[in-house]
Amino acid sequence: MKNVKYVLAENGLTSWHIVVSWDAPEPQKYAADELQHFIYKISGAVIPVVTDKVEKRGPEILVGPSNRYKEYEIDLDFEKLGEEGFIIKTVGENIVITGAKPRGTIYGVYTFLETYLGCRWFSSKVSKIPQRSKIELPEIDDMQVPAFNYREAYWRDAFNGYFAVRNKMNSNKGEFTDRQGGKFKFYNFHHTFNDLVPVEKYFSTHPEYFSEINGKRVAERTQLCLTNPDVLELCIQGVKEWIKKDPTCNVYSVAQNDWHNFCTCEKCREIDEREGSHAGTMITFVNKVAEAIAAEYPDKYIHTFAYQYTRKAPKYVRPAKNVIVRLCTIECCFSHPLEECNVEAIKRAEQSKTSFLDDLREWSRICDNLFIWDYTTNFANYLMPFPNLHVLQPNLQLYRKYGVKGVMMQGNFSHGGGGIMAELEAYVQSKLLWNPDIDVKKVINEFLVGYFGQASVPIGKYLEMMHEAVKPYHMSIYDMPDAPYFTDELLSKAEDLFDEAERMADNEEVLERIGNLRLQVTYTVISRMPLENPSREVMIERFSRELRKYGITEIFERRDLQMSIEKMKTSRYCRDRSGLYRVDYRM
C-alpha cells in the first residue's frame, strides 16, 4: 500500500485500542464490537474495546463521540452529516470513526471495513473477508452523507438485518436489532384506505363513505369519498390508534387502495377538476389528517401515494410539511433511463398527457418530502429475466437531482424468491441508494467474482447478453415470456453459457448458485414452449422439483406455488392463466 502511515495489526499483534464513550448508546457499542470482530477475522489480532474513562495506552480508534475529542483537539462539524452521515478521519496517531445518531457511526465502521480493509457483504450468506497478516492504512479524511434519507432494496434476502446494516440500508422491512440502530419505520406503508375505513364494516350502513361511480356508491374495489367529513374523522382516529399501538414508527400511511375507482361525487369531482388531477382530493384530504396528527404528534409523518390515477401533481394544493408523497413508477419503461424515455410500457387508465418525468418535476417543486416507489422485477413472472441493472444508476441520479428524500426499490419480496439474481439486484441497489455515483460496473464485477468465482466469466457474459437484448424495446414489469427481446436463439446461447458456468464452478455451493440462477432461463423456455410439445410436462415436473430444492415459494406475485405449477401445465403465459391473482395481501 502506498503512503502507509498506520499499522493496525501485524502477525496477530496490535498496540491499538478501540475507544467508546463511557455512556455510549448501544448502537455505538455495537459498531465498536463489529469493528473488533472483523479486524480479528482479517488479521487474528484482537483490539481491546475500552471506554474513554480508561487512560490512553497507545494509538486509538475512536468510535463515536467521546471526551477524547477535547483532549485531542478534534473539531468535527456534525451539522454537515445530516441524519445518517459519518466521518472517518486520521488525527495524529489516532483514527476517528463517528457519525450522526443513531446509525451514522455504524455506517462509518462498515465503510471503514469495506473501503480500507476490503470486506464485502454480497448477500445474507455470502461475504468476502480478506486475510492479512498485516493491516496497513494511509491517512484518511472521508466524510459521507447518503443521497437519500430512506433507502430500501425490497428483496427477501435484503430484509436480513445484518446484510442491510452492513450495506447501509435503513429499510422498513429490515429485520434489525435495537443494537443495529433501528430503521426508517412505517406503519402500514402501503395501501391503507380499507384498513382505516373497512368496506365490510361500514358500507351497509354508510355507503356514502365510499366511491360514487356513475351516480352510485360502490362496495367492490372501492376507494373512500375524500370529501366526506365522517371519513376524515375515522381516518384521523385510525391513525391515532396506530400511533398508540406502535409509537416507534416514523411514518403512518393514509393511502389509496391498490386499484382505481376513485370517487366522482359532486364535491370530489369539483376539487379534482379545479386541481387538474385526482391528487387534488387526495392531498387536500391527507393534509387535513396530517394537521390533526401534528397537533398531538409533531414528530410523525403521514404518507400517501402519487400512484396511477393520483400520479399527476395537483395545480394548487401543496402537501403539508409533515406529509410524505411517494411517487410510483409502475407504468414506466425499465429498459431505458427515465430521463431518456417517456414511453409508458403500461398504458395509464387515466388519459393524462403528462409523462413520468413531468410528474416528477412537478411533485419535486411542491413537495418537501418526496419519496419514490420504484419497481425492479417482473411481477407477472418472478422467474423471468428482468435485465435492468443498466438503468438503476441513471434513475437514482435523476431522483437525487429532483430532491427525492427516500427510495424503495421493490423486487421479489416473497418468502422464497430466487432464480432471478435477487442477491445481485439487492447488493447493487444498496450501494446506489447510498451513493448513486459509484462505479456500477466495478460493483457488479466484484459481486460476480465473489459469488460465482471462476464461473463469474460466463455468468457475466449472460447478464451482458440479456441487457443488450432489451435495449431496443420498452420493458414493463408485466411482460410475458413471448416478449420480442426473448428469442429461441438468445435462450439457446443462455443455456450454453450456463453449461459453461456449471463446468467452471469452484465447488458445490457455487454450483447451487448457478443452478438457482439458471431457473430463469428454464422458466422462460418452458413458458414459450407449445402446449402440445411432448417434453413440456416432464420439464415442468423437473422444474417444480428444482423450485422446491431451492426453497422458492412463488413464481407469480401473491400466488401459491402448487397452484402456479398447475396453471403452467395448462397454459403458456401468465395472461392466459385465469384466476391467477388476488389482492388480499400484505407487504
Buried (B, 14 or more C-beta within 10 A) or exposed (E): EEEEEBBBBBEEEBEBBBBBBEEBBEBBBBBBBBBBEBBBBBBBBBBEBBBBEEEBEEBBBBBBBBEBBEEBEBEBEBEEBEBBBBBBBBBEEBBBBBBBBBBBBBBBBBBBBBEBBBBBBBBBEBBBBEEBEEBBBEEBEBBBBBBBBBBBBBBBBBBBBBBBBBBBBBBBBBBBEEBBBBBBBBBBBBBBBBBBBEBEEBBEEBBBBBBBBEEEBBEEEBBBBBBBEEBBEBBBEBBBEBBEEEEEBBBBBBBBBBBBBBBBBEBBBEBBEEBBBBBBBBBBBBBBBBBBBBEEBEEBBBBBBBBBBBBBBBEEBBBBEBBBBBBBBBBBBBBBBBBEBBBBBBEBEEEBEBBBBBBBBBBBEBBBBBBBBBBBBBBBBBBBBBBBBBBBBBBBBBBBEBBBBBBBBBBBBBEBBBBBBBBBBBBBBBBBBBBBEEEBEEBBEBBBBBBBBEBBBBBBBBBBBBBEBBEEBBBBBBBBBEBEBBEEEBBEBBBEBBEBBBEBBEEEEBBEBBBBBBBBBBBBBBBBBEEEEEEBEEBBEEBBEBBEEBEBBBBBBBBEBEEBBBBBEEBBBBEEBEEBBEEEEEE
